Amino acid sequence: MIGPLNWRMKRLKYLTQRVMGSMTQRGLRGTMARIAQEFRPPTVSAPTWTLEPADQPFAPFELPTNETPLVSVIIPVYGKLSYTLACLRSIARHGAKTPFEVIVVDDASTDATATTLAQVSGLRLLQNSRNLGFIGSCNAGAETARGSHLLFLNNDTQVTPGWLDRLLDCFHEERDCGIAGSRLIYPDGRLQEAGGIIFSNADGWNYGRFEQPDNPEFLYRRDADYVSGASLMIDAALFGQLGGFDSRYAPAYYEDTDLAFAARAMGKRVIYQPESLIIHFEGISSGTDLQAGVKQYQLVNKTKFADKWAAVLANQPAPNTPAKDAIQHRHRPHILILDALTPDASRDSGSLRMVNIMRLLGEMGWRVSFMADNRIASHEEILQLGRIGVHTLCKPWSPSLARWLASESNTVQAVMMCRHYVATPNLDLVRRLAPGAKTIFDTVDLHFLREQRAAEHTNNKAIANQANASRQRELALIRACDVTLVVSPVEQALLSREVPEAKVELLSNIHEVFGRGAGFAERKDLVFVGGFGHPPNVDAVNWLVSEIYPRIRAARPEIALHLIGDIPDSERSQLSGPGIHIHGRVSDLRPWMEGCRIALAPLRYGAGVKGKVNMAMSHGLPVVATSVAAEGMQLHHGDNILVGDDADAFASAVLRLDDDDSLWLRLSERGLDNIRQHFSFDAAREALRRTLPSIS
């Protein structure tokens, strides 16, 4: 048993041990840089939108539309011309990467709507001969739409960057997506809706109303009972199959909720997409008085909706269920993942692996919550995880791990703890506060093995002592947890000897197979990918620059070397030299993966499997590596990789490969085969199914 005070003391103890271990391997400067990375303050994003003034005098303008649209934006209007113009000006300002058209359906307005909108270029204007109401106007617009997807948009809205493209992403990236809806905010910046909840009595609830819009609770994709018709995208074919908005709800209200229930009845999902942000002047179109005007139909149509969907409503949450529970009423199993830092797939291979694990868990039906040990996440990191449906628990929005576990103990079926220095101080707390949860220890790589090899490479007694301490901690965790994950078959075999009673699963790196772009002749130069936050990379880069590359350049001065990764400014001057290009950390590796001829992995110690090797091979880029870098990856010299373990052998392998286009092509093809066979999403999916309890 462990109480909050003991838990904090235990965490402090292990933080101290981590600092001392880092000092041994990285030195003072490297340790301070690592601490700065881990405890950086979260970045605050400035708003990316501005309001278009509704009182701006009209002047003709043009919409950036397309004659062959993929998306048809349908805006029903009845009067309120100034708001319609502001909406259209926001579309003109922000546009979209996706080809789209804008159809405004004028529902027999009595003001100057028709004559004014006729002066907006790129707009398709339909005019109803009589007033059809919101539902009739939307259906009329859909009948003339040319896009494969329809986006219904209120005229009392304004769009922001990504408004349309991010909704369409859901149809490309989410299985069985039928409808996607935006995050709606008020003009003053407060949240209006983050997907809707329907209770068993047919009452609706705008989830997140009046909350802060940047709270991570509202920044991840998830299934919703319904999304507001103020900004709703649907597959055009599905809309036709459903017969459009049901006319029984004319003139308006509950038609968007009914459409969502009908889509789900067809096996489609309704998805809330927070990255599509829409400003909604709620009440402008229909007012707010439930006893007057169009708004009075909200109560009338609730009864109609309840009658139509009585059987389905019986499975909805009961009235007065807390919103945070009601939003998750579909009973997906819940896993909490704890790691040292919030993953950023562009930062390191461990982050890429973790992001892909979470993506697979979501596809397998799990609800995923993530917490970094320091509870810090930038806005962009929150959005990145939100794209794969992960709720990021971080400051200042979420409580401590202890408080969160206490409140969610009944919902969590599994807890995955990554790295021994995160798992050790937290395991007892997880056991006490979530006793029913399966505990999973993800080694990421066996730290004690990496440290043992570092000690042997440097003949450093302090690192050897650190390795022994890490070994004791990691083996104790492996014995204590229900399942342990390793990334290498070498590590799996080692643990089968050390702790034969433990359940150890192989869950290696996970990569998409991008394929080879340019051929041998169109490429040139060498590339190394690896940041200085990882000590084996520091040693590898220094060895590469001081001993290997000078041999290559002496033979072929035209071959340049590109270094990519977090490299401190203080180290760059020592690495600089003729032919060496230091790029630092980049957001997209593709220009080098598709433009360089050879990737290098000159690691002299380490453990696990090497993401830099996987990444290069996933792009069909051949690799020259050391035996350590190729370990545990089913790689064989001359077949799918070239290996050199001293500077002469390594440089000779590079020069040989740079000369031989047939060898280059063979390594490229067989490297791709290696990724498909051993590092695919399918292989990882099977490992996760063996690891986690069955989903009922």
Secondary structure, 3 states (H helix, E strand, C coil): CCCHHHHHHHHHHHHHHHHHHHHHHHHHHHHHHHHHHHCCCCCCCCCCCCCCCCCCCCCCCECCCCCCCCEEEEEEECCCHHHHHHHHHHHHHHCCCCCEEEEEEECCCCCCHHHHHCCCECEEEEECCCCCHHHHHHHHHHHHCCCCEEEEECCCEEECCCCCHHHHHHHHHCCCEEEEEEEEECCCCCEEECCEEECCCCCEEECCCCCCCCCHHHCCCEECCECCCCEEEEEHHHHHHCCCCCHHHCCCCCHHHHHHHHHHHCCCEEEEEEEEEEEECCCCCCCCCCCCCHHHHHHHHHHHHHHHCHHHHCCCCCCCCCHHHHCCCCCCCEEEEEECCCCCCCCCHHHHHHHHHHHHHHHCCCEEEEEECCCCCCHHHHHHHHCCCEEEECCCCCCCHHHHHHHHCCCEEEEEEECHHHHHHHHHHHHHHCCCCEEEEECCCCHHHHHHHHHHHHCCHHHHHHHHHHHHHHHHHHHHCCEEEECCHHHHHHHHHHCCCCCEEECCCCCCCCCCCCCHHHCCCEEEECCCCCHHHHHHHHHHHHHHHHHHHHHCCCCCEEEECCCCHHHHHHHCCCCEEEEECCCCCHHHHHHCCEEEECCCCCCCCCHHHHHHHHCCCCEEECHHHHCCCCCCECCCEEECCCHHHHHHHHHHHHHCHHHHHHHHHHHHHHHHHHCCHHHHHHHHHHHCCCCC
